[in-house]
Amino acid sequence: MIVRKPMENQQCIVTAQGRTDRRKPNGIVLQSCTIATDPLYYPMRAQNKAFLDRPCKAFSRTIIMQSNIGDFIQAEGWMPWMGDFTLNTCASMPRSLTRVSAPTKARK
């Protein structure tokens, strides 16, 4: 997956999942992939931050496993939708990553 330079007033978000029912067995799973940047985006990564996920419904679920994640992804890993909406109900789970250049200490 390639993160590209966004247009004005846009963010760089790799996935956005919208599960509304906690009992539904759906979500996004990325396995054995590389998340990298387009050469035009990399120099501006500090000004326009990139995130792995943006949960947009109450029970959003994203799993990223056995993948390579570049150093441009924010330490939080995900970007809140609005204020604290979804903070206690979403699941954004990077697991068993092959190589993580991005900091991970701030991920919940």
Stockholm file with secondary structure:
# STOCKHOLM 1.0

chainA/1-108         MIVRKPMENQQCIVTAQGRTDRRKPNGIVLQSCTIATDPLYYPMRAQNKAFLDRPCKAFSRTIIMQSNIGDFIQAEGWMPWMGDFTLNTCASMPRSLTRVSAPTKARK
#=GR chainA/1-108 SS CEECCCCTTCCEEEECCCCCCTTCCCCEEEESCEEEECTTTGGGTTTSCEEEECCCSTTCEEEEESCEECTTBCTTCBCCSSTTTTTTTCEEEEESCSEECSCCTTCC
#=GC SS_cons         CEECCCCTTCCEEEECCCCCCTTCCCCEEEESCEEEECTTTGGGTTTSCEEEECCCSTTCEEEEESCEECTTBCTTCBCCSSTTTTTTTCEEEEESCSEECSCCTTCC
//
